[in-house]
Amino acid sequence: MKDFLQGKWFKHPLHPILVSLPTALWPAALVFDILSHPVSDGHVMVRTSFCAILFGLLGALLAAPTGLADWWDIKRDKPAWKLGIYHLVLNITTTVVWLVNLFLRLGPNFDAAEVQPLPLALSAVGTVLLIAATYLGGLMVYDQGISIARHSKKKWRGIAVAAHARVPEEKG
């Protein structure tokens, strides 16, 4: 199961593919929320934002197990392990914010002409949290090499050195 979640069958990690959904859709929801105010008929923006939040939540639901599968292989003494914990907690918090945001939009708010202040504020907070969580995920990949070198560390190291990337020293 872990190999499936890590995308070994696909020859590419699945987590970066799946996180693209919430990282694109949730900030887009914030943009649609903002646009619902100056537009004369903001119903379309309100509903589009709702759909962006919903599909972002579905993407997060798919991305979570793939991220856990990648994190599972990290040794506890590595800095990336602790970064992974922070990344996970921040992502859970972010997802809860967006889930609450979605529920606040049900009922009469679904047909509103503009997004109400609380859901708009949650969209802003959720986007800021998402940026922070994404930053930590980037640190894990780009600074710690998580899911980059799992197929061939020697090949990855050669490519990184040729590209003048920051490469950790090899342990003897």
C-alpha positions, 0 to 999 in steps of 0.5 A: 500500500505504501508503494502505491501511495508513494507513486512507485507504480507511476514512477513519480511521487503522488503527493506533489501532484495531488497537493496542486489541487488545494494549493491552486483552488483555495487561493482561487476561492479567496480571489472569487470571494473578493470579486463577489463584492464589486460584481453586480451579480456576485452569485456566480463568484460565491458559487465558484468559490464554494466549488473551489473550496469543495474540490480543494478539500477533496484534493487535500483528502487525497494528498494527505495519505500520500504525504504520510506515506512519504514522511513514513520513510524519514528517520526520526533523527533527521530534521525533515522528520520534525519539519514533516510534523509541523507541515502535517499539523499546519495542513490539518489546521488549514484543512479544518479552516477551509472545512468550516469555511465551506459549512458556513456557506451552506444554506442561505449563504449559498445563494448570497450576492456576496461572500459574508465577512466571516467566510471571507476572513476564513478564506484569507486565514486559510490561504495564509496557513496554506502558504506557510504549510506549503513553504514547510513542504518545500523545505522538506523537498528542496533543502532535505531532499525528501522524495527526490532521491528515493529512486537513485540517490547517486543519480540525484546527487550527480544531477544536483551537483551538475546544476550547482545546487546545495548538496549535503555532504556525503557521509563516509 
